[in-house]
């Protein structure tokens, strides 16, 4: 089978879905400061900047900029690891924990609305397909 037409349609639909609605807000929440805040919250403790950089696939300089902003807002603290003075440990403040929880609730509610909109059968199929894509070997598309 020639998958060219399906690939074109997929890219068209992907482009259309990125531009509006809850999908756009969810996508935006998976970047920058919001992502870093959620990542730290999910780790439930101290994180090192290189972990964030690796997970986001961005440079350490961009992570540092996001962390500087989060720190200036009082959402994180940074301190030197006493067991390895080369490492900086990042931790959420109480305000950071609260903001991460609120952000998580909003994302969950938006996702729930998307699933409700799709209906049970389409929602299950969408999740099944997302799972298949997550299992795809990393070099497969290169």
DOTORTI-327633 format. One line per field, with one value per residue (C-alpha): residue number from 0; residue in one letter; z, y negated, x. Coordinates in pm, whole numbers, always signed. Example, Ala and Ser with C-alpha at 12.3 -4.5 7.8 and 13.67 -1.06 7.14 Angstrom:
<rs>
pos 0,1 .
code a,s .
c3 +780,+714 .
c2 +450,+106 .
c1 +1230,+1367 .
</rs>
This chain:
<rs>
pos 0,1,2,3,4,5,6,7,8,9,10,11,12,13,14,15,16,17,18,19,20,21,22,23,24,25,26,27,28,29,30,31,32,33,34,35,36,37,38,39,40,41,42,43,44,45,46,47,48,49,50,51,52,53,54,55,56,57,58,59,60,61,62,63,64,65,66,67,68,69,70,71,72,73,74,75,76,77,78,79,80,81,82,83,84,85,86,87,88,89,90,91,92,93,94,95,96,97,98,99,100,101,102,103,104,105,106,107,108,109,110,111,112,113,114,115,116,117,118,119,120,121,122,123,124,125,126,127,128,129,130,131,132,133,134,135,136,137,138,139,140,141 .
code x,x,x,x,x,x,x,x,x,x,x,x,x,x,x,x,x,x,x,x,x,x,x,x,x,x,x,x,x,x,x,x,x,x,x,x,x,x,x,x,x,x,x,x,x,x,x,x,x,x,x,x,x,x,x,x,x,x,x,x,x,x,x,x,x,x,x,x,x,x,x,x,x,x,x,x,x,x,x,x,x,x,x,x,x,x,x,x,x,x,x,x,x,x,x,x,x,x,x,x,x,x,x,x,x,x,x,x,x,x,x,x,x,x,x,x,x,x,x,x,x,x,x,x,x,x,x,x,x,x,x,x,x,x,x,x,x,x,x,x,x,x .
c3 +0,-76,+249,+86,+86,+448,+548,+378,+548,+884,+852,+748,+1047,+1282,+1165,+1204,+1554,+1682,+1615,+1841,+2140,+2428,+2222,+2172,+2545,+2635,+2379,+2513,+2866,+2758,+2695,+2883,+3241,+3271,+3160,+3395,+3685,+3612,+3563,+3900,+4067,+3921,+4055,+4407,+4528,+4406,+4036,+3853,+3551,+3313,+3384,+3267,+2964,+2865,+2908,+2714,+2450,+2482,+2568,+2924,+2854,+2778,+3091,+3294,+3159,+3253,+3599,+3650,+3573,+3801,+4080,+4040,+4074,+4397,+4253,+4290,+4495,+4383,+4604,+4568,+4634,+4945,+4831,+4486,+4476,+4094,+4096,+4150,+4305,+4211,+4439,+4433,+4693,+4847,+4593,+4315,+4441,+4450,+4099,+3963,+4121,+3980,+3636,+3652,+3739,+3445,+3200,+3334,+3291,+2935,+2852,+3004,+2785,+2476,+2566,+2627,+2292,+2115,+2287,+2442,+2125,+1957,+2286,+2342,+1982,+2011,+2330,+2168,+1871,+2093,+2280,+1956,+1853,+2193,+2137,+1795,+1794,+1798,+1478,+1279,+1122,+1019 .
c2 +0,-352,-550,-889,-1007,-899,-1074,-1394,-1378,-1305,-1609,-1827,-1710,-1748,-2103,-2186,-2040,-2224,-2561,-2560,-2433,-2215,-2021,-2340,-2423,-2070,-2082,-2418,-2278,-2015,-2277,-2533,-2633,-2441,-2119,-2173,-2239,-1924,-1716,-1822,-1759,-1409,-1323,-1412,-1533,-1683,-1691,-1787,-2020,-1763,-1532,-1805,-1879,-1511,-1464,-1779,-1731,-2089,-2254,-2306,-2682,-2676,-2471,-2719,-3006,-2826,-2746,-3108,-3222,-2960,-3058,-3429,-3344,-3158,-2820,-2634,-2643,-2546,-2428,-2260,-1885,-1840,-1491,-1619,-1991,-1989,-1911,-2153,-2013,-2158,-2131,-2277,-2530,-2501,-2756,-2549,-2232,-2411,-2554,-2213,-2050,-2315,-2286,-1908,-1938,-2173,-1944,-1643,-1824,-1929,-1573,-1438,-1674,-1557,-1195,-1279,-1456,-1152,-910,-580,-385,-660,-754,-394,-368,-697,-578,-243,-415,-656,-351,-189,-506,-524,-171,-254,-221,-562,-527,-383,-717,-835 .
c1 +0,+116,+89,+160,-202,-250,+73,-43,-383,-220,+7,-287,-492,-196,-141,-511,-532,-226,-378,-681,-866,-764,-510,-312,-322,-215,+66,+185,+187,+437,+707,+911,+847,+521,+689,+984,+748,+544,+860,+998,+661,+636,+981,+857,+1193,+1512,+1598,+1914,+1890,+2041,+1744,+1508,+1725,+1731,+1357,+1268,+1536,+1660,+1989,+2105,+2104,+1730,+1666,+1871,+1660,+1337,+1473,+1585,+1233,+1074,+1314,+1239,+867,+936,+831,+1163,+1478,+1827,+2108,+2445,+2448,+2664,+2771,+2879,+2943,+2933,+2560,+2276,+1958,+1620,+1320,+970,+867,+522,+398,+556,+384,+50,+94,+199,-108,-340,-181,-213,-584,-645,-465,-657,-992,-903,-799,-1120,-1324,-1136,-1212,-1579,-1595,-1449,-1684,-1586,-1497,-1294,-1124,-1014,-892,-702,-531,-450,-289,-94,+37,+148,+330,+501,+633,+777,+1158,+1323,+1526,+1232,+1131,+1474 .
</rs>
